[in-house]
Amino acid sequence: MGVVAEKPIMVLRKSCLGGPIHIRVGANTGLAIRREEVKTIVVEPLIYPLDAPL
């Protein structure tokens, strides 16, 4: 379980006051990770059409 190359990542929730960020990796894996760890993830934006299923 974790963030791996070539898997899509979606931010689900951000906590206030610098707390953890809840992300989804792939289709089913949910993680809450520290903001310091988020800074180490390199992403490439992926744009979905409005009518595409998520």
PDB file of N, CA, C and O in Angstrom:
ATOM      1  N   MET A   1       0.845  -1.165   0.000  1.00  0.00           N
ATOM      2  CA  MET A   1       0.000   0.000   0.000  1.00  0.00           C
ATOM      3  C   MET A   1       0.893   1.230   0.000  1.00  0.00           C
ATOM      4  O   MET A   1       1.858   1.316   0.759  1.00  0.00           O
ATOM      5  N   GLY A   2       0.558   2.171  -0.856  1.00  0.00           N
ATOM      6  CA  GLY A   2       1.330   3.391  -0.927  1.00  0.00           C
ATOM      7  C   GLY A   2       1.193   4.034  -2.287  1.00  0.00           C
ATOM      8  O   GLY A   2       0.387   3.606  -3.114  1.00  0.00           O
ATOM      9  N   VAL A   3       1.978   5.056  -2.510  1.00  0.00           N
ATOM     10  CA  VAL A   3       1.963   5.781  -3.775  1.00  0.00           C
ATOM     11  C   VAL A   3       3.041   5.188  -4.662  1.00  0.00           C
ATOM     12  O   VAL A   3       4.211   5.142  -4.281  1.00  0.00           O
ATOM     13  N   VAL A   4       2.650   4.733  -5.844  1.00  0.00           N
ATOM     14  CA  VAL A   4       3.590   4.133  -6.783  1.00  0.00           C
ATOM     15  C   VAL A   4       3.504   4.856  -8.127  1.00  0.00           C
ATOM     16  O   VAL A   4       2.506   5.505  -8.439  1.00  0.00           O
ATOM     17  N   ALA A   5       4.554   4.730  -8.900  1.00  0.00           N
ATOM     18  CA  ALA A   5       4.610   5.382 -10.212  1.00  0.00           C
ATOM     19  C   ALA A   5       3.495   4.883 -11.118  1.00  0.00           C
ATOM     20  O   ALA A   5       3.096   3.720 -11.057  1.00  0.00           O
ATOM     21  N   GLU A   6       3.007   5.769 -11.947  1.00  0.00           N
ATOM     22  CA  GLU A   6       2.012   5.482 -12.978  1.00  0.00           C
ATOM     23  C   GLU A   6       0.616   5.192 -12.439  1.00  0.00           C
ATOM     24  O   GLU A   6      -0.250   4.769 -13.204  1.00  0.00           O
ATOM     25  N   LYS A   7       0.370   5.402 -11.164  1.00  0.00           N
ATOM     26  CA  LYS A   7      -0.977   5.237 -10.606  1.00  0.00           C
ATOM     27  C   LYS A   7      -1.614   6.607 -10.455  1.00  0.00           C
ATOM     28  O   LYS A   7      -0.956   7.552 -10.020  1.00  0.00           O
ATOM     29  N   PRO A   8      -2.894   6.728 -10.811  1.00  0.00           N
ATOM     30  CA  PRO A   8      -3.553   8.024 -10.626  1.00  0.00           C
ATOM     31  C   PRO A   8      -3.756   8.338  -9.145  1.00  0.00           C
ATOM     32  O   PRO A   8      -3.997   7.442  -8.336  1.00  0.00           O
ATOM     33  N   ILE A   9      -3.657   9.613  -8.805  1.00  0.00           N
ATOM     34  CA  ILE A   9      -3.849  10.090  -7.432  1.00  0.00           C
ATOM     35  C   ILE A   9      -4.920  11.170  -7.456  1.00  0.00           C
ATOM     36  O   ILE A   9      -4.901  12.060  -8.307  1.00  0.00           O
ATOM     37  N   MET A  10      -5.855  11.085  -6.515  1.00  0.00           N
ATOM     38  CA  MET A  10      -6.895  12.096  -6.391  1.00  0.00           C
ATOM     39  C   MET A  10      -6.926  12.596  -4.950  1.00  0.00           C
ATOM     40  O   MET A  10      -6.953  11.801  -4.010  1.00  0.00           O
ATOM     41  N   VAL A  11      -6.923  13.917  -4.783  1.00  0.00           N
ATOM     42  CA  VAL A  11      -7.046  14.491  -3.446  1.00  0.00           C
ATOM     43  C   VAL A  11      -8.522  14.464  -3.066  1.00  0.00           C
ATOM     44  O   VAL A  11      -9.362  15.021  -3.772  1.00  0.00           O
ATOM     45  N   LEU A  12      -8.833  13.813  -1.943  1.00  0.00           N
ATOM     46  CA  LEU A  12     -10.206  13.709  -1.480  1.00  0.00           C
ATOM     47  C   LEU A  12     -10.550  14.784  -0.456  1.00  0.00           C
ATOM     48  O   LEU A  12     -11.613  15.401  -0.529  1.00  0.00           O
ATOM     49  N   ARG A  13      -9.644  15.008   0.501  1.00  0.00           N
ATOM     50  CA  ARG A  13      -9.874  16.002   1.552  1.00  0.00           C
ATOM     51  C   ARG A  13      -8.557  16.599   2.008  1.00  0.00           C
ATOM     52  O   ARG A  13      -7.518  15.938   1.989  1.00  0.00           O
ATOM     53  N   LYS A  14      -8.613  17.857   2.417  1.00  0.00           N
ATOM     54  CA  LYS A  14      -7.466  18.518   3.041  1.00  0.00           C
ATOM     55  C   LYS A  14      -7.922  18.994   4.412  1.00  0.00           C
ATOM     56  O   LYS A  14      -8.957  19.650   4.530  1.00  0.00           O
ATOM     57  N   SER A  15      -7.168  18.672   5.430  1.00  0.00           N
ATOM     58  CA  SER A  15      -7.522  19.164   6.760  1.00  0.00           C
ATOM     59  C   SER A  15      -6.975  20.578   6.942  1.00  0.00           C
ATOM     60  O   SER A  15      -6.028  20.989   6.271  1.00  0.00           O
ATOM     61  N   CYS A  16      -7.584  21.297   7.850  1.00  0.00           N
ATOM     62  CA  CYS A  16      -7.139  22.665   8.096  1.00  0.00           C
ATOM     63  C   CYS A  16      -5.956  22.675   9.063  1.00  0.00           C
ATOM     64  O   CYS A  16      -5.633  21.663   9.685  1.00  0.00           O
ATOM     65  N   LEU A  17      -5.339  23.804   9.169  1.00  0.00           N
ATOM     66  CA  LEU A  17      -4.233  24.028  10.097  1.00  0.00           C
ATOM     67  C   LEU A  17      -3.034  23.119   9.862  1.00  0.00           C
ATOM     68  O   LEU A  17      -2.333  22.760  10.809  1.00  0.00           O
ATOM     69  N   GLY A  18      -2.793  22.745   8.616  1.00  0.00           N
ATOM     70  CA  GLY A  18      -1.595  21.974   8.287  1.00  0.00           C
ATOM     71  C   GLY A  18      -1.655  20.501   8.611  1.00  0.00           C
ATOM     72  O   GLY A  18      -0.615  19.849   8.693  1.00  0.00           O
ATOM     73  N   GLY A  19      -2.846  19.958   8.797  1.00  0.00           N
ATOM     74  CA  GLY A  19      -2.998  18.538   9.094  1.00  0.00           C
ATOM     75  C   GLY A  19      -2.819  17.673   7.860  1.00  0.00           C
ATOM     76  O   GLY A  19      -2.404  18.169   6.813  1.00  0.00           O
ATOM     77  N   PRO A  20      -3.127  16.383   7.967  1.00  0.00           N
ATOM     78  CA  PRO A  20      -2.909  15.455   6.855  1.00  0.00           C
ATOM     79  C   PRO A  20      -3.854  15.692   5.685  1.00  0.00           C
ATOM     80  O   PRO A  20      -4.874  16.371   5.806  1.00  0.00           O
ATOM     81  N   ILE A  21      -3.482  15.111   4.551  1.00  0.00           N
ATOM     82  CA  ILE A  21      -4.275  15.167   3.330  1.00  0.00           C
ATOM     83  C   ILE A  21      -4.734  13.753   3.009  1.00  0.00           C
ATOM     84  O   ILE A  21      -3.939  12.814   3.051  1.00  0.00           O
ATOM     85  N   HIS A  22      -6.014  13.600   2.690  1.00  0.00           N
ATOM     86  CA  HIS A  22      -6.590  12.297   2.352  1.00  0.00           C
ATOM     87  C   HIS A  22      -6.567  12.159   0.834  1.00  0.00           C
ATOM     88  O   HIS A  22      -7.163  12.976   0.132  1.00  0.00           O
ATOM     89  N   ILE A  23      -5.885  11.136   0.319  1.00  0.00           N
ATOM     90  CA  ILE A  23      -5.791  10.920  -1.123  1.00  0.00           C
ATOM     91  C   ILE A  23      -6.260   9.528  -1.480  1.00  0.00           C
ATOM     92  O   ILE A  23      -6.283   8.634  -0.634  1.00  0.00           O
ATOM     93  N   ARG A  24      -6.635   9.346  -2.740  1.00  0.00           N
ATOM     94  CA  ARG A  24      -6.933   8.014  -3.282  1.00  0.00           C
ATOM     95  C   ARG A  24      -5.857   7.700  -4.302  1.00  0.00           C
ATOM     96  O   ARG A  24      -5.551   8.519  -5.168  1.00  0.00           O
ATOM     97  N   VAL A  25      -5.281   6.501  -4.194  1.00  0.00           N
ATOM     98  CA  VAL A  25      -4.264   6.029  -5.130  1.00  0.00           C
ATOM     99  C   VAL A  25      -4.878   4.883  -5.910  1.00  0.00           C
ATOM    100  O   VAL A  25      -5.329   3.898  -5.325  1.00  0.00           O
ATOM    101  N   GLY A  26      -4.898   5.007  -7.235  1.00  0.00           N
ATOM    102  CA  GLY A  26      -5.534   3.978  -8.041  1.00  0.00           C
ATOM    103  C   GLY A  26      -7.040   4.027  -7.843  1.00  0.00           C
ATOM    104  O   GLY A  26      -7.609   5.100  -7.646  1.00  0.00           O
ATOM    105  N   ALA A  27      -7.686   2.868  -7.896  1.00  0.00           N
ATOM    106  CA  ALA A  27      -9.140   2.810  -7.801  1.00  0.00           C
ATOM    107  C   ALA A  27      -9.652   2.673  -6.379  1.00  0.00           C
ATOM    108  O   ALA A  27     -10.745   3.151  -6.077  1.00  0.00           O
ATOM    109  N   ASN A  28      -8.881   2.024  -5.482  1.00  0.00           N
ATOM    110  CA  ASN A  28      -9.446   1.658  -4.186  1.00  0.00           C
ATOM    111  C   ASN A  28      -8.652   2.063  -2.963  1.00  0.00           C
ATOM    112  O   ASN A  28      -9.203   2.029  -1.862  1.00  0.00           O
ATOM    113  N   THR A  29      -7.408   2.438  -3.084  1.00  0.00           N
ATOM    114  CA  THR A  29      -6.566   2.662  -1.920  1.00  0.00           C
ATOM    115  C   THR A  29      -6.676   4.099  -1.427  1.00  0.00           C
ATOM    116  O   THR A  29      -6.372   5.037  -2.164  1.00  0.00           O
ATOM    117  N   GLY A  30      -7.108   4.270  -0.185  1.00  0.00           N
ATOM    118  CA  GLY A  30      -7.185   5.586   0.429  1.00  0.00           C
ATOM    119  C   GLY A  30      -6.082   5.736   1.452  1.00  0.00           C
ATOM    120  O   GLY A  30      -5.834   4.822   2.239  1.00  0.00           O
ATOM    121  N   LEU A  31      -5.413   6.886   1.452  1.00  0.00           N
ATOM    122  CA  LEU A  31      -4.328   7.156   2.390  1.00  0.00           C
ATOM    123  C   LEU A  31      -4.485   8.548   2.979  1.00  0.00           C
ATOM    124  O   LEU A  31      -4.912   9.479   2.295  1.00  0.00           O
ATOM    125  N   ALA A  32      -4.140   8.682   4.235  1.00  0.00           N
ATOM    126  CA  ALA A  32      -4.000   9.997   4.857  1.00  0.00           C
ATOM    127  C   ALA A  32      -2.506  10.196   5.078  1.00  0.00           C
ATOM    128  O   ALA A  32      -1.874   9.429   5.804  1.00  0.00           O
ATOM    129  N   ILE A  33      -1.945  11.220   4.453  1.00  0.00           N
ATOM    130  CA  ILE A  33      -0.497  11.416   4.541  1.00  0.00           C
ATOM    131  C   ILE A  33      -0.183  12.836   5.008  1.00  0.00           C
ATOM    132  O   ILE A  33      -0.947  13.775   4.783  1.00  0.00           O
ATOM    133  N   ARG A  34       0.960  12.954   5.661  1.00  0.00           N
ATOM    134  CA  ARG A  34       1.416  14.254   6.164  1.00  0.00           C
ATOM    135  C   ARG A  34       1.760  15.182   4.997  1.00  0.00           C
ATOM    136  O   ARG A  34       2.141  14.731   3.917  1.00  0.00           O
ATOM    137  N   ARG A  35       1.620  16.455   5.232  1.00  0.00           N
ATOM    138  CA  ARG A  35       1.937  17.435   4.191  1.00  0.00           C
ATOM    139  C   ARG A  35       3.406  17.383   3.791  1.00  0.00           C
ATOM    140  O   ARG A  35       3.734  17.656   2.637  1.00  0.00           O
ATOM    141  N   GLU A  36       4.298  17.039   4.715  1.00  0.00           N
ATOM    142  CA  GLU A  36       5.719  16.895   4.377  1.00  0.00           C
ATOM    143  C   GLU A  36       5.911  15.762   3.363  1.00  0.00           C
ATOM    144  O   GLU A  36       6.754  15.866   2.472  1.00  0.00           O
ATOM    145  N   GLU A  37       5.139  14.691   3.495  1.00  0.00           N
ATOM    146  CA  GLU A  37       5.229  13.573   2.556  1.00  0.00           C
ATOM    147  C   GLU A  37       4.612  13.940   1.213  1.00  0.00           C
ATOM    148  O   GLU A  37       5.093  13.508   0.165  1.00  0.00           O
ATOM    149  N   VAL A  38       3.555  14.734   1.244  1.00  0.00           N
ATOM    150  CA  VAL A  38       2.913  15.165  -0.003  1.00  0.00           C
ATOM    151  C   VAL A  38       3.900  15.932  -0.875  1.00  0.00           C
ATOM    152  O   VAL A  38       3.879  15.807  -2.100  1.00  0.00           O
ATOM    153  N   LYS A  39       4.754  16.717  -0.253  1.00  0.00           N
ATOM    154  CA  LYS A  39       5.722  17.525  -0.998  1.00  0.00           C
ATOM    155  C   LYS A  39       6.710  16.677  -1.791  1.00  0.00           C
ATOM    156  O   LYS A  39       7.341  17.185  -2.718  1.00  0.00           O
ATOM    157  N   THR A  40       6.860  15.397  -1.451  1.00  0.00           N
ATOM    158  CA  THR A  40       7.804  14.533  -2.152  1.00  0.00           C
ATOM    159  C   THR A  40       7.179  13.818  -3.351  1.00  0.00           C
ATOM    160  O   THR A  40       7.882  13.132  -4.094  1.00  0.00           O
ATOM    161  N   ILE A  41       5.873  13.969  -3.545  1.00  0.00           N
ATOM    162  CA  ILE A  41       5.178  13.299  -4.650  1.00  0.00           C
ATOM    163  C   ILE A  41       5.165  14.218  -5.862  1.00  0.00           C
ATOM    164  O   ILE A  41       4.733  15.368  -5.777  1.00  0.00           O
ATOM    165  N   VAL A  42       5.637  13.707  -6.979  1.00  0.00           N
ATOM    166  CA  VAL A  42       5.636  14.463  -8.234  1.00  0.00           C
ATOM    167  C   VAL A  42       4.470  13.947  -9.068  1.00  0.00           C
ATOM    168  O   VAL A  42       4.366  12.748  -9.328  1.00  0.00           O
ATOM    169  N   VAL A  43       3.592  14.861  -9.487  1.00  0.00           N
ATOM    170  CA  VAL A  43       2.411  14.457 -10.255  1.00  0.00           C
ATOM    171  C   VAL A  43       2.364  15.162 -11.592  1.00  0.00           C
ATOM    172  O   VAL A  43       2.961  16.221 -11.784  1.00  0.00           O
ATOM    173  N   GLU A  44       1.643  14.551 -12.508  1.00  0.00           N
ATOM    174  CA  GLU A  44       1.368  15.137 -13.805  1.00  0.00           C
ATOM    175  C   GLU A  44      -0.141  15.288 -13.887  1.00  0.00           C
ATOM    176  O   GLU A  44      -0.853  14.289 -13.782  1.00  0.00           O
ATOM    177  N   PRO A  45      -0.659  16.504 -14.073  1.00  0.00           N
ATOM    178  CA  PRO A  45      -2.109  16.700 -14.098  1.00  0.00           C
ATOM    179  C   PRO A  45      -2.779  15.868 -15.192  1.00  0.00           C
ATOM    180  O   PRO A  45      -2.265  15.740 -16.304  1.00  0.00           O
ATOM    181  N   LEU A  46      -3.921  15.318 -14.853  1.00  0.00           N
ATOM    182  CA  LEU A  46      -4.712  14.528 -15.792  1.00  0.00           C
ATOM    183  C   LEU A  46      -6.079  15.174 -15.866  1.00  0.00           C
ATOM    184  O   LEU A  46      -6.754  15.315 -14.846  1.00  0.00           O
ATOM    185  N   ILE A  47      -6.492  15.565 -17.050  1.00  0.00           N
ATOM    186  CA  ILE A  47      -7.760  16.260 -17.228  1.00  0.00           C
ATOM    187  C   ILE A  47      -8.784  15.271 -17.770  1.00  0.00           C
ATOM    188  O   ILE A  47      -8.562  14.623 -18.793  1.00  0.00           O
ATOM    189  N   TYR A  48      -9.917  15.166 -17.063  1.00  0.00           N
ATOM    190  CA  TYR A  48     -11.008  14.306 -17.506  1.00  0.00           C
ATOM    191  C   TYR A  48     -12.094  15.162 -18.145  1.00  0.00           C
ATOM    192  O   TYR A  48     -12.353  16.275 -17.688  1.00  0.00           O
ATOM    193  N   PRO A  49     -12.746  14.642 -19.217  1.00  0.00           N
ATOM    194  CA  PRO A  49     -13.921  15.345 -19.734  1.00  0.00           C
ATOM    195  C   PRO A  49     -15.030  15.343 -18.675  1.00  0.00           C
ATOM    196  O   PRO A  49     -15.086  14.431 -17.849  1.00  0.00           O
ATOM    197  N   LEU A  50     -15.893  16.329 -18.687  1.00  0.00           N
ATOM    198  CA  LEU A  50     -16.943  16.439 -17.673  1.00  0.00           C
ATOM    199  C   LEU A  50     -17.876  15.241 -17.647  1.00  0.00           C
ATOM    200  O   LEU A  50     -18.425  14.915 -16.594  1.00  0.00           O
ATOM    201  N   ASP A  51     -18.071  14.573 -18.788  1.00  0.00           N
ATOM    202  CA  ASP A  51     -19.008  13.453 -18.842  1.00  0.00           C
ATOM    203  C   ASP A  51     -18.337  12.090 -18.623  1.00  0.00           C
ATOM    204  O   ASP A  51     -18.999  11.059 -18.740  1.00  0.00           O
ATOM    205  N   ALA A  52     -17.049  12.071 -18.312  1.00  0.00           N
ATOM    206  CA  ALA A  52     -16.329  10.805 -18.112  1.00  0.00           C
ATOM    207  C   ALA A  52     -16.606  10.263 -16.713  1.00  0.00           C
ATOM    208  O   ALA A  52     -16.631  11.039 -15.757  1.00  0.00           O
ATOM    209  N   PRO A  53     -16.815   8.948 -16.565  1.00  0.00           N
ATOM    210  CA  PRO A  53     -16.992   8.357 -15.236  1.00  0.00           C
ATOM    211  C   PRO A  53     -15.669   8.380 -14.477  1.00  0.00           C
ATOM    212  O   PRO A  53     -14.611   8.195 -15.077  1.00  0.00           O
ATOM    213  N   LEU A  54     -15.715   8.603 -13.179  1.00  0.00           N
ATOM    214  CA  LEU A  54     -14.492   8.639 -12.370  1.00  0.00           C
ATOM    215  C   LEU A  54     -14.197   7.312 -11.771  1.00  0.00           C
ATOM    216  O   LEU A  54     -13.203   7.163 -11.060  1.00  0.00           O
TER     217      LEU A  54
END
